[in-house]
Amino acid sequence: MPLSRLSSFAGAFVIQLHGDTDLSERRLAGRVEHVRTGDAALFGSLEDLLRFMDACIALDRDVSRCQPVSE
């Protein structure tokens, strides 16, 4: 897949929340998938979710640096 196509998914995530998630009680759990890489993780807290997303966003930055300026 060309880098331009890959970078269009940079920063894209699919988040699935468990049925017992209750944001008003700060109870958050589910599964998150990074669209560009397909990497996925289960999370049991907002901190876990953000940690996974932060790592993936760092990878997205590296890919976008490799992308040609024009096509």
Secondary structure as GFF3:
##gff-version 3
##sequence-region A 1 71
A	DSSP	alpha_helix	3	7	.	.	.	ID=ss1
A	DSSP	beta_strand	13	17	.	.	.	ID=ss2
A	DSSP	three_ten_helix	23	25	.	.	.	ID=ss3
A	DSSP	beta_strand	30	34	.	.	.	ID=ss4
A	DSSP	beta_strand	40	43	.	.	.	ID=ss5
A	DSSP	alpha_helix	46	66	.	.	.	ID=ss6
###
